Amino acid sequence: MTPEAEAARAKLVADFRSVIQDTEELLRATANQSSEGLGAVRDRVAERLERAKEELAEFGEDALARGKAAARTADEYVRAHPWESIGVAAAVGLLVGLLTGRR
């Protein structure tokens, strides 16, 4: 995953958590209101909020599992091809050094 995609994903998760917190505060603030319509809406929002929390937890678990799998794959490749890995790392380091040295 690219750094931009990872940053966008992290921002989305942070925004989603913020919405969940705001919704929880709204539910607590309206808990004492006694209108039937408001009670029904509050119940629906509470159900959707619980589903959103579960989906966010699943999303985090899935992302963690994919990250671990990618790390395992990279580790296996480096262990199987140590000299090629050193060569690639040296080439990338040289390229980064050249690009940053121009500025």
Secondary structure, DSSP 8 states (H G I E B T S, - for coil): --HHHHHHHHHHHHHHHHHHHHHHHHHHHTTT---HHHHHHHHHHHHHHHHHHHHHHHHHHHHHHHHHHHHHHHHHHHHH-HHHHHHHHHHHHHHHHHHHHT-
